[in-house]
Amino acid sequence: MFACDAGMGSSAMGASVLRNKFKKAGLEDIDVSNTSINNLPDDADLIVTHKDLTDRAKAKRPDAEHISVTNFMNSPKYDELVSTLTNR
């Protein structure tokens, strides 16, 4: 789940980037979506936020895994996540 203040714009673009990376890696069964931090669903396993918003997301969903990025459109953490998931 990508989360930002409004749940649109930058998080939607970041979700699209990661969705494409997952597809290219054959990880098409993983759902990637976006929302606002206030609307994070209870079943979100992994939450990607801009580094300035990570603390708010962790307060909302402390049980989820969190990834902080500085740029939703181009983060090396996306490739690290793809690598981790394809090696499981």
C-alpha positions, 0 to 999 in steps of 0.5 A, a space after each residue: 500500500 502506498 500512502 500519502 496525505 491525500 492518497 492521490 497524485 504521488 502515491 498513485 504514481 508510486 504504486 503504478 511504478 511498483 506495480 509495473 516492476 512486480 509485473 516484470 518480475 512475475 509477481 503479478 499476484 501481489 496487490 499494489 494500491 494507494 490511499 491516504 494515511 488516514 484510510 490505511 486498511 487493516 489488511 495492509 502488510 507493507 506500507 510505502 510512504 515518503 520519509 516525512 510521513 512514515 511516522 504518521 503511517 507507523 502510528 496508524 498501522 504499527 503492525 505493518 512493515 514500513 518502507 520510507 522513500 524520498 521519491 515515489 517515482 524512483 526509489 532503489 527500495 523498489 528494486 530491493 523489494 522486488 529482489 526480496 520477494 522473488 528470492 522467497 
